[in-house]
Amino acid sequence: MDDEKAFLSPAKLILPNDVLGHIDERSITHGLYGWWFDGNLPFVPRDGCISHKGKHLLYVGIAPPKDGPARSRSSTPIKSRLWRNHVNGTVRSSTLRLSLAALLQHDLNLAFWRDTGSRVRMDREHEAKLTVWIGKHAALSMMQQDNPWSLEEKLIKRGPPLPLNLSMSGHPFKTTLSDLRRALGRN
């Protein structure tokens, strides 16, 4: 089975709180990951999206980034990216969290503000609400891939619909999601 087919047909989905154990168990250091969400994410079109066990694949990402700086840290690039940015990060450190916050702002009663650089922020209590929501309604798939950027680009540009991806995306939901994100913290 080629990498694309294997990625789009995961043997199992991993809960966000179990991601570190899964990464260690499988010795994943670099790779491609997918975020799968249940039906509790409002506004997001799911037509044509791949589904697995009641969840839809709505976003893919990679670690490390294609042109990112090489950093020598104790944790692997994929572990850092998923745990510190997406699962337990902030809307400032994760484009996925920012998109989820924009979509869930009314459901979770999230409040936003902008820092002096005009970047969107949320207070810790609101970040915690988002983290709890992610833990209840999301799951992940991932695979080891030493050069994940080519597969990421192929999936976003020519693969199944991925409505939460903005970079490289031609998905019709991109404009709506971008507008929702741009409006955050502007009163």
C-alpha positions as CSV (number, residue, x, y, z in Angstrom):
1,M,0.0,0.0,0.0
2,D,1.5,3.4,-0.9
3,D,1.9,6.1,1.7
4,E,-1.1,8.2,0.6
5,K,-3.5,5.2,0.8
6,A,-2.0,4.1,4.1
7,F,-2.4,7.6,5.6
8,L,-6.0,7.9,4.4
9,S,-7.0,4.5,5.7
10,P,-5.6,4.5,9.3
11,A,-5.7,1.3,11.3
12,K,-6.8,3.3,14.3
13,L,-7.4,6.9,15.4
14,I,-5.4,8.2,18.4
15,L,-7.1,10.3,21.0
16,P,-5.3,13.6,21.6
17,N,-4.3,12.7,25.2
18,D,-2.7,9.4,23.9
19,V,-0.6,11.0,21.2
20,L,2.7,11.0,23.1
21,G,2.5,7.3,23.9
22,H,1.6,6.5,20.3
23,I,4.5,8.5,19.0
24,D,6.9,6.8,21.4
25,E,5.5,3.4,20.8
26,R,5.9,3.7,17.0
27,S,9.2,5.7,17.2
28,I,7.7,8.5,15.0
29,T,10.0,11.4,14.7
30,H,9.1,13.2,11.4
31,G,5.9,12.8,9.6
32,L,2.5,13.6,8.4
33,Y,-0.5,13.8,10.8
34,G,-4.2,14.1,10.2
35,W,-6.9,15.6,12.5
36,W,-10.3,13.8,12.5
37,F,-13.3,15.5,14.0
38,D,-16.8,14.3,14.9
39,G,-20.0,16.2,13.9
40,N,-19.7,18.7,16.8
41,L,-17.6,21.2,14.7
42,P,-20.1,23.7,13.3
43,F,-20.1,25.2,9.8
44,V,-17.5,22.9,8.3
45,P,-18.6,21.3,5.1
46,R,-17.8,17.5,5.1
47,D,-19.0,16.6,1.5
48,G,-16.4,14.3,0.0
49,C,-14.3,14.2,3.2
50,I,-12.9,10.8,4.3
51,S,-14.6,9.4,7.3
52,H,-13.5,6.8,9.8
53,K,-15.3,5.6,12.9
54,G,-17.7,8.6,13.1
55,K,-15.0,11.2,12.4
56,H,-14.0,13.1,9.3
57,L,-10.5,14.0,8.2
58,L,-10.5,17.8,8.0
59,Y,-6.9,18.8,8.4
60,V,-3.4,17.5,7.7
61,G,-0.1,18.8,8.8
62,I,3.6,18.0,8.9
63,A,6.5,18.1,11.3
64,P,9.0,19.5,10.8
65,P,7.9,22.2,8.4
66,K,9.6,22.2,5.0
67,D,11.5,25.4,5.4
68,G,11.6,25.5,9.2
69,P,14.7,25.9,11.2
70,A,16.4,22.7,12.4
71,R,16.2,22.6,16.2
72,S,17.9,20.1,18.4
73,R,15.6,19.4,21.3
74,S,14.9,16.4,23.4
75,S,11.5,15.8,21.8
76,T,11.0,14.9,18.2
77,P,9.6,17.4,15.7
78,I,6.2,15.6,15.5
79,K,5.9,15.3,19.2
80,S,6.6,19.0,19.7
81,R,4.3,20.0,17.0
82,L,1.3,17.9,18.1
83,W,1.6,18.1,21.8
84,R,3.0,21.6,22.4
85,N,1.3,23.4,19.5
86,H,-2.0,21.7,18.7
87,V,-3.1,19.7,21.7
88,N,-1.9,21.9,24.5
89,G,-0.8,25.0,22.7
90,T,-2.3,28.4,22.1
91,V,-4.1,30.0,19.2
92,R,-0.9,31.9,18.6
93,S,1.2,28.8,18.2
94,S,-1.2,26.7,16.1
95,T,-3.1,27.6,13.0
96,L,-5.4,24.6,13.6
97,R,-6.2,25.8,17.1
98,L,-6.9,29.3,15.7
99,S,-9.3,27.9,13.1
100,L,-11.1,25.7,15.7
101,A,-11.4,28.7,18.1
102,A,-12.9,30.8,15.3
103,L,-15.4,28.1,14.5
104,L,-16.3,27.4,18.2
105,Q,-16.2,30.9,19.6
106,H,-19.9,31.1,20.2
107,D,-20.4,27.5,21.3
108,L,-17.6,27.7,23.8
109,N,-18.1,31.3,24.7
110,L,-14.4,32.1,23.8
111,A,-13.1,35.7,24.1
112,F,-10.2,37.0,22.0
113,W,-7.8,39.9,22.0
114,R,-4.9,41.1,19.9
115,D,-1.4,41.7,21.1
116,T,0.7,44.7,20.0
117,G,1.7,42.7,16.9
118,S,-2.0,42.2,16.1
119,R,-1.8,38.5,16.6
120,V,-4.9,36.8,18.1
121,R,-4.7,35.6,21.7
122,M,-7.0,34.0,24.2
123,D,-6.6,33.9,28.0
124,R,-5.6,30.6,29.6
125,E,-9.1,29.7,30.7
126,H,-10.3,30.0,27.1
127,E,-7.4,28.0,25.8
128,A,-8.2,25.4,28.4
129,K,-11.9,25.2,27.1
130,L,-10.6,24.6,23.6
131,T,-8.2,22.0,24.8
132,V,-11.0,20.1,26.6
133,W,-13.1,20.3,23.4
134,I,-10.3,18.9,21.3
135,G,-9.9,16.1,23.7
136,K,-13.6,15.1,23.5
137,H,-14.2,15.6,19.7
138,A,-11.0,15.0,17.8
139,A,-8.7,12.1,17.0
140,L,-5.4,11.8,15.1
141,S,-3.7,9.6,12.6
142,M,0.0,9.9,11.8
143,M,2.8,8.2,9.9
144,Q,6.5,8.3,9.9
145,Q,7.7,10.2,6.8
146,D,11.2,11.7,6.6
147,N,10.2,14.2,3.9
148,P,6.5,14.8,4.7
149,W,6.0,18.0,2.7
150,S,5.6,16.4,-0.7
151,L,2.8,14.1,0.6
152,E,1.2,17.0,2.5
153,E,1.1,19.2,-0.7
154,K,-0.3,16.3,-2.8
155,L,-3.1,15.7,-0.3
156,I,-4.0,19.3,0.1
157,K,-3.9,20.1,-3.6
158,R,-5.3,16.9,-5.1
159,G,-6.4,14.7,-2.3
160,P,-9.7,14.4,-0.5
161,P,-11.3,17.7,0.7
162,L,-9.5,19.2,3.7
163,P,-11.6,22.2,4.7
164,L,-9.5,23.3,7.7
165,N,-6.3,23.5,5.7
166,L,-5.6,27.1,4.5
167,S,-2.1,27.0,3.1
168,M,-2.0,25.5,-0.4
169,S,-5.7,24.9,-0.3
170,G,-8.3,25.6,-3.0
171,H,-11.2,24.4,-0.9
172,P,-14.2,26.7,-1.1
173,F,-14.4,26.9,2.7
174,K,-11.0,28.6,2.8
175,T,-12.6,32.1,2.3
176,T,-15.2,31.6,5.1
177,L,-12.6,30.2,7.5
178,S,-10.1,33.0,6.7
179,D,-12.8,35.6,7.3
180,L,-13.8,34.1,10.7
181,R,-10.2,34.1,11.8
182,R,-9.6,37.7,10.6
183,A,-12.5,38.9,12.6
184,L,-11.3,37.5,15.9
185,G,-10.5,40.1,18.6
186,R,-11.5,43.1,16.4
187,N,-14.2,45.1,18.1
